[in-house]
Amino acid sequence: MKCLIIAAGKGTRIRNKGPCKPLVPILGVPLIERIIRSVLEAGIRDIYVVIGYEGEKLEEFLKRLQIKIGQKIHIIENPQWDKENAISVLKAKGHISDNFILVMGDHLFDPQILNEIKDYPLQEDTVLLVVDRDLDNPYIDLRDVTKVRCQDNRLISIGKDIDRFNAYDTGIFLCSPSIFTSVKEVVSETGRTTLTDVIRYMAKRGKVFTYDMGKRYWIDVDDEKALLKAERLILEDLSSKQSDGPISRYINRPISLRISRHICNWSITPNQITLFSFFLSLCGSAIILLGTYLHLLLGAILAQLGSIIDGCDGEIARIKYQRSEYGAWLDAVLDRYQDGFLIFSLTYYGILINPTFFTFLIGFMALIGSYMVSYTAHKYDRIKKGQGLPFKFRIGRDIRIFLIFVFSILNQVIWALTAIAILMNLETGRRIWIMRDQRWDMKRYGGR
């Protein structure tokens, strides 16, 4: 499957945000790169980009990008970029001879949409248009969006000014090569050069089918207002991380996303954020060892701040496409060190207050419970994801740090250790109990 991205236009309403519209950054990543990475995420490797306005700058960027992603990007020049987008489609005629996916160079979308349509049994000489039937979609500019009317999965009418409509045009198509012939016919017969005119022409001949995108997302980044909406859409997608615990989801994540939004334009890597989070927690643990309430409070605040910052590394990695197995592993390793140092410091503080064997024991149980919850989470989460089981309520590191923070404010360190010891060991036991009757592929999930 090939994918054609048309990115030749001038984009006057957003031009001041970058050298050209496709290179306008969204949370630190150019628009065209986000589109290409979405195509790659859908498993499509044969990518063609039609360039025009400021073509030299865009071509230079694409050449650098293909080195970074390790994937060839075919560049098609459109010297008639000042004409409308159907001409850009026509320029691909000599490059594409089979069915292909067509997307706009200014639309962001859920890669799963392409996953769903790329194997669609497209009839010869037809086109499949992906439509959005959510007429209340908050990311739609009703004044500018192209509206469509569908009936029995066929396109009846299309246009920005039609009165009767029941869906929106997402700008995502699965096309047969016949679209090139239709473009030529429309241009020669009417002189019109918009893709909407071509689709309308094909629809009148019963050659356009529609596909409902369902709950997937998409947005046309056409002006500065849409640019802000696109940023919000990306951040909202990050906030829906399924394995987040309740503290991460409702307290830490809303704060960390705001931080990530501001630092995503900096030349800072996720691993540097991981190390900074580790440094904050380490400082907090060291300060607690000084043994006064004010030191306890300051140390707990630093630990909680480190827990919030710890969410930024993964967010920046996803926002800027810098995810790596090493980064995830490093984050997990340093989290365990943070847990160890922090619980050791709290246990030492507790012994200063109540120098008994119970304090030592409860500190040890808090430590072993924390490690066991983290250890079991690795396989437990993978098995739940693999079997499609829901994450109803997840107990993890976010709850531990928050308990320490709250009980430190109250100057009740032993109660903090007791709560962690009981909660973490009970959670480990619960996971063992739940998974005892589960059946899974041992090789797939790393079983023995």
N, C-alpha and C positions, 0 to 999 in steps of 0.2 A: 504494500500500500504506500502510495506517495501522498505527500501533503503539500499543497500550494498555499503560500502566505502572500497576500498582496499588500505591499507596504510602500507604494510609490507616491502617494498623495502628499500634499503640502501640509495639511493639518493646521490651518491658520488660527483656529481657536485655542490651540495649546502650544503653538510654535515657540512662544517666549520661554517655555519651561525646559527647552533643550535645543540642540543644533537642528534637529528635525523630529517630527512626531514619534517615529519608532524608537528614537534614542532618548525620549523623555523618561527620566528615572521614576520608578514607583517603589518607594521604600528602599532606595539605593540600587535598584536593578532596572536597566532599561526595559521599556515595554516590549520590544521585539524579542529580547532574551527570555522574558517570562513566557511569551507565546511559544517560542521554540522549545523551551524546557517542558512545557505542558504537552506539546506534541510528542517529545521523546518519552515522557512519562507514560503516554498512552501506547508505547511500544512501536511507534512509527519512526523509522530511521532515514527514510528517503525524503529529504526536505528541500523544497524549492522556494526561494523568496524573490518576489518581483520588486525591484527598487526603481526609484525615479528621482524625485526631488532630493537634493543633497546626496545623490547616489554615491559619490566618492567616499563621503564620511561613513555612510551606512555600510558600504562594501568593506571598508577598512575594519569597521567594528566586527562585522560578520566573519571576516577572515581570522581575527583574533579569537572570536568566540568559538569557532570550530576547532581551534587548537585546544582551547580550555576544556571543551566538552568531549573532545576526541571523536567528533562526528562531522562528516562532510556536509557542507551546506551549499547547495547549487544556487547560484545567483543569476537572475534573469533581468536584464536591463529593459526599462520602458522609457524611451526618449519622449514619448507622448504622455508623460505623467500628468500634464495639465488637463488632460481629458479625464473622463470619469472611469470608475473602477472596472467596467466590463472590458476596457482596452487592456488593462493589466492581466486579466484572465486570458485574453486572446494571445498575449505574448508567450504564454506557456505552451501553445499548441505544438510547436516543434520539439518540445522537451518531454511531454507527457502523452502517452498513447493508450493508457489503461484507465480504469476507474481510479479516482483520486479524491482526497478530502480537501476541501477549500475552506480557509478561514481568513478572517480579516486581520490586518496588521495592527488594529487598534482595539481588538476585543480580547478580554481575558475570560477564561472559561475553565470549568472543571474538566481535567483530562479524562475522567471517566466517560464523558460524553463521546469522545472519539473512540474510546474502547468499545462502546456499545454499538456504534454505527459502522465501524470499519469492516465488520464481517456481515453487514446487512446485505441480503440478496437483492441487489439493485437490478431492476429490469433494464434491458438495453434501451438506449436513447432516452433515459429518464434522469431525474435529479431528485435527491432526497434532501429536504430542508429541515433542519432541527428547529423546533419552535418551542417557545415558552408560553405555557397556558396559564401561568400565574399572573393574572391581570393586575394584581396588587403588589407586584414585585417592587420593593422600595428602591432598587438600584436602577430602575427604568426612568428615563426622561420622556414622559408621554408626548411632549411636543416634538421630539426628534426621532423617536423610535419608529422603525418600519413595522407596520401592523399587518396582520394576515388574517384571512378567514379560511378555516379548514372545514372539510366535511368528509367523514369516512376516510381519514388519513390522506385526503387529496387537497391540494391547494386550490382554492376557489378564486381568491383575490388577494392582492398585495399592494401596499403603498403606505406612505406616511399620512395621507389625508383621507383614507377610506372611512366611511361612517360605521359600517358593520364589520366588527372583527372579534375574534375569540382567542387570539394568541399574538405573540410577538416574534418577529424574525430575529434569530440569534446571530445570523451571519456565519453559521456553520453549515456546510453542505457536503454531501457525498455525491460526486458528479461522475457521470459517464462522459467519454470524450465528445459526445454529441453536443455538449454545451458550447464547444468552440464553433460548431456550425450555426448554432442558434445565435451566438453573438454576432457572427458575420451577417446573418439574415436580418437581425434587428437593426444593425448599423446601416446596412445598405437600404433597407425599406423605410426606416423612420429617421435615421440620423442620430438616434438616441444612443448613449454610451454608458448607461448605468446598469449595474447588475440586476437591480430591481426590475428594469424594463425587460431584460432578458428572461428573468424568472416568470414575469407576468405573461410574456409571449409563449413560453413553454407550458405554463399552467393552462392557458386557453386551449391548448392541444392535448390536455390531460397527461402531461409528461412530468408533473412535479408532485411528489409525494411528501408527506410530512412525518416527522418523528418527534414525539413529546419528550422533552428532556427531563420531565419529572421534577424532583427536588434538587437537581444540580444547579450550579450557579454560573452566571455569565454577566459581563458588563461591557458596555461600549464606552471606552475611554476617549471621549470626543472633546471635552473641554475641562477647565480647571475644576469645576464642581464635580464632574465625573471622576477626575483624578483623585480627589479626596475620598469619594465613595469607594473607589477601587482600593485605596489604602485601608479603609475601614473593613472592606470585604475580606481582604487578605488576613488582617488581624483577627477578625471574627472567626475565620477558618482555623487559625492557630489556637483560639481559645476553646475549641471543641475537642481538645485532646482527650480521648476516651479513658485513658488510664490515670488521669489526674485524680488525686485524692480531694476531699472536700475543702481542705484549707487551700490547697493549690488552686482549685477551681474558682472559689468564691472570694478569696482574699489575696493570695500571692499573684495569681495570673493577671487579674485586672491591673495590678501595679506594674508587674514585670513587662506587660505588653506596652504600657505607656513609656517605660524606659527604653524598650527595644525600638519603639517607633522613633525615638529621638537619636539613638546611637547607630541606627542601621546605615546612616550615611557616613559614618566614620570608618576609617581603615582599621577596624578592630576585628579580630577573629573570634569565633566561638570558643576556641581553646584558651584564649587570653581571658575571656570572661569567666570560664571555668576556674582558672588559676586565681583570678581576683576574688571570686566567691569563696574559694578555699582559704585565701589569705584572710578575708574578713572573719570567717568562722574560727580560724586558728588564733587570730588576735583575741576574739571573744573568749575562747577557752583559756588563753594565757591570763587575761585580765581577771577572770573568775578565780583563778588560783591565788590572787592577792587577798582574798578572804573577807572582804567587807560587803555589806549590802549594796553600796553604790557600785562596787566593782562587779558584783553579781548582776545587777540591773544593766549596766553598760555591756557586759559580756553577752547577756541574753539578747539585747537589742541588736548587737552585731551579728549574732548567730541567726536571728530572724531575718535581718537584712541580707545576710549571705544566702539564706534559703530563697528569698525573693529573687536576688540576682542570679541564683543558680538556674532559674527558669529562663533567663535571658539567653543563655548560651544556645539552648535548643531552638528558641524562637529565632535568633539571628541566623542560626544554621539553616533553618527552613526558609526564612525570608530571603536569604541571599544564596541559597542553593550550595551551602558549604557543609552539608551533612557528611559524616564519615564514621566508619566503624571505630576507628581509633578515638575520635572525639567522644563517642558514646561510652566507650570503654574507660577512657581517662576520667570522664565525669563520674562514672560509677565507682572507680577506685578511690578517687579523692573524697567522694561522699562517705565512704566507709572510714577513711582516716578522720574526717571531720566528726563523724559519730563517735569514734573511739576517744578522741581528744576531749570532746565536749562532755561526754558522760563521765570520763575520768575526772575532769575538773569539777563537775557537780558532785561526784562522790567524795572527792577530797574536801569540798566545801561542806558537805553534809557531815563528814567525820569531825570537822572542826566544831560543828554545832552539837552533834550527838555521837561521840566516839564509842560506838558499840559495834558488835559483830553484825547486827541487823542492818545497819547503814551500809557496811561493806557488802553484805549479801544482796541487798536490794539494788545496789549499784551494779554488782556483777550480773544480776538477772536482767536489769535494764539493758546492759551492754549486750549480753548474749541474745536477748529478745530482739533488739534492734538489728543485729547482724543476721539473725535467722529470718526475719521478715524480709530483709533485703535479698538474702540468698534465695529464699523460696519464690520471691516475686519474679525472678528471671524466667523460670520455667512455667510458673503459674500463669503469668500474663500471656506468654506465648501460646500456651495450651488454650486459654480462654479465647484469644483472638483467632486461633486456628479453627476452633470449633464454633465460632460465632456466638460465644456465650457473653451475656452483658456484664459490664462492670457496674454493679448496682451501688456499691459503697466500697471504696478502696482505702485501706489503712496502710500508711507508709511514712516516709521520712517527713513529709510536710506536717503531719499530726504530731510527731515527736518533737520537732523544733518548736511548734506553736505551744505545746504543753509546757515545754521548758520556759518559753517566753512568759506565758501567763503565770505560772507558779513562781517564777523568779520575781515578778512584780509584787506578788504576795509574800515574798521571802519564805517560800515553803519548798525548799529544794528536795527534802526527803519525800514529800508528797508527789513532787514531779517525777522522781525516780521510781516511786511505787506505781504511779499511774502508767508510766512507760513500760515497766517490767510486766505488769498484769496485762495491759492492752496488747503489747507486741507478742508475748508468748501465747496469749489466747488466739490471736490472729494466725500465728503459725500453726497452732493446733487445728484451727478451723479450716485452713487450707489443706492440711493433711487429710482431714475428715472428708471434705468435699471432693477431693481428687481421688479418693480411694477406689471408687467404682468407675471412674472415667476410663474410657478406652481411647488410646491414641497411638499413632504411629511412632514407635520408639526412635527410629532413625530421624524422623522429621523434627521431633521435639527434644532430641538429645537425651533420651532415656537410656537406661543401662540394659 
